[in-house]
Amino acid sequence: MADSDFISLIHTLVHTGESALGQINVLSSRLQRDGVERSRATAERSLRLLEVLSVKTRGNLNASEAEALTSGVRSLREGLKELEAVRVVT
């Protein structure tokens, strides 16, 4: 059984990163208000924390915990790539 506190930690970090990228509708105005660079930095910080968790917990997670962590890392990496693509175009 997954540790609910660990899953909550992962979701918090992912949510923070996605919010910074404007992927959460309620907070999408924050991306415009704070500027892309600040939001990108927040998302990158969340991604780095998730990557540290991934390295430090490797082999110690059950399947659902590992999937939540992997999915969160993937989501933020994709969001940052999309943000960079928009940045290059504009």
C-alpha positions in Angstrom: 0.0 0.0 0.0 1.3 3.4 -0.9 2.3 5.8 1.8 -0.3 8.6 1.6 2.1 11.3 2.9 4.7 10.4 0.2 2.1 10.5 -2.5 0.9 13.9 -1.1 4.4 15.2 -1.3 4.8 14.1 -4.9 1.4 15.7 -5.8 2.3 18.9 -4.0 5.6 19.2 -6.0 3.9 18.4 -9.3 1.1 20.8 -8.6 3.5 23.6 -7.7 5.5 23.0 -10.9 2.4 22.8 -13.1 0.9 25.9 -11.5 4.1 27.8 -12.3 3.8 26.6 -15.9 0.2 27.8 -16.1 -1.1 24.3 -16.5 -3.6 24.7 -13.7 -6.5 26.8 -15.0 -7.2 28.6 -11.7 -3.6 29.8 -11.4 -2.9 30.4 -15.1 -2.9 34.1 -14.6 0.1 33.8 -12.3 2.2 32.8 -15.3 1.5 36.2 -16.9 1.6 38.2 -13.7 4.9 36.8 -12.4 6.6 36.4 -15.7 7.7 33.4 -17.6 11.2 33.3 -16.1 10.1 33.3 -12.5 7.5 30.6 -13.3 10.0 28.5 -15.2 12.4 28.7 -12.2 9.7 27.5 -9.9 8.8 24.6 -12.1 12.5 23.7 -12.5 12.9 23.7 -8.8 10.0 21.4 -8.3 11.4 19.1 -11.0 14.8 19.0 -9.3 13.2 18.0 -6.0 11.2 15.2 -7.7 14.4 14.0 -9.4 16.2 14.0 -6.1 13.3 12.0 -4.6 13.5 9.6 -7.5 17.2 9.0 -7.0 17.1 8.7 -3.2 14.1 6.4 -3.1 15.1 4.1 -6.0 14.3 0.5 -5.1 12.3 1.5 -2.0 9.0 2.4 -3.5 6.0 0.2 -4.2 4.5 0.3 -7.7 2.0 3.0 -7.1 4.5 5.3 -5.4 7.0 4.8 -8.2 4.4 5.5 -10.9 3.3 8.7 -9.2 6.8 9.9 -9.0 7.7 8.9 -12.6 4.5 10.5 -13.9 5.2 13.7 -12.0 8.7 14.0 -13.3 7.5 13.3 -16.9 4.7 15.9 -16.6 7.0 18.7 -15.5 9.7 17.8 -18.1 7.1 17.9 -20.8 5.7 21.2 -19.5 9.1 22.8 -19.4 9.8 21.6 -22.9 6.5 23.2 -24.1 7.4 26.4 -22.3 10.8 26.5 -23.9 9.2 25.9 -27.4 6.9 28.9 -26.8 9.9 31.0 -25.7 11.9 30.1 -28.8 8.9 31.0 -31.1 8.2 34.3 -29.5 
